[in-house]
């Protein structure tokens, strides 16, 4: 007798996980970075086990976005010592850049496209 239960679809589970990870990264600013750290750990764990190159590239993209953001926040931290306004402005610009990277990567993942680096992204010619 054959089983009527379909085989588990790992691709849809992986896709849902990617959606959750992008969501955690995008909402990280509301959690003081806690969501980003949780997502980062999962990104590192899942990237090594990922068989689809598209998802592996997206994991690497989210990891790079996290570390570049952290680097910019540390480098710009001395602005808080000068005056409050330069610190707020610098951190706000980093926030915008982080959100841009998260939303752009999320949209590309939904379109089954690999993320592109901020500096090498060129529009495709039809």
N, C-alpha and C positions, 0 to 999 in steps of 0.2 A: 504494500500500500504506500502510495507516494504522499509526502507531506505537502499540505496546502500552504504552509507558511513560506513566504518568499525569503530568499537569502537577504541578509542585512545589506543595505546599501551604504557602504563606507564612504562613497563620494558625497552623498547628501549629508552624512554626519560630519565629515571634514568641512564641508561648506558651511554648515551651521556653526561649527567651532570657529571658523574664520570670521563669520559675522559677529560672534560674541567677542572675539579678541579685538576686532576693530572697534566694536562698541565700547569695550573696556578702555582701550587706548584713547578714544575720543572723549570719554567722560572722566578721564583721569584728573583733570583740573578741579573737578567738583569733589574729589575724594582726597585731595592733597597729594596725589601721586600714587596712592595705594592701589587703585585699579590698574595703573600702568605697570607697577611692579608685579602684580599677580599675572597680568597678561604677558609680561616679559618672561617670567619663569615658564609659563605654558608654551610661549613661542620657542624658547630654547629646547624644551623637552620634545615638542611635536616636530620641530624642524628636522631633527636627526632621524625620526621615524617616518617622515613624510615620503610617499612614493611619487606623488604628482609634483613635477617640477614647478608648476604654476604656484601651488600652495607653498612649496619650499621657498620660492623667491619672495612671496608675500610675507612669510615669517621673517626672512632676513631683512626685508624692508621695514617691518615694524620694529625689529631689534635695532636697526641703524637709526631709525627716527627717534627711538627712546634715548639712545646713547648720545646722539648729536644734540638733542634737546637738553639733556643733563649737562653736557659740556658747556653749552651756551649759557645756561643758568649759573653755572659756577664761574665762568669767565666774566659775566656781567654783574655778579654779586657786589663787587666793590662800588658800583654806581649807587647803591643804597647808602653808602657812607658819605657820599657827596651831598646829595639832596634826595628827598623822597621822590620827586617827580621824575628824575632820570631813571631811577630804579623801576618805578611803575611803568614808564614808557618802554624800557628795555624788556621787561618781563612780559608786557602786553604784546610786543612784537614777536617774542619767542612763542607765546601762546598762539598767535595767529598763524605763525609758520607751522607749528605742531598740528594745529587743527587742519590746515591746508594739506599737510602730508597725510594725515589720517583719513580725511574725507576723500582726497584724490585716490589713495590706495584702495579704499573701500569701494569707490565707484568703479575703479578698474577691475577689482576682484569680481564684482557683480557682473561685469561685462566679459569675464573670462579673459582678461588681458593682464599681462604682467605689469607691475608698477614700474614707473620710470624714475630715474634720479632727477632731482630738482634742476640740476645744471645741464643734464644731457637730454632732457625731454624735448623732442621735436615732433611737430604734428606729422601724422602719416599722410602721404600723398596718395589719393585714390587711383 
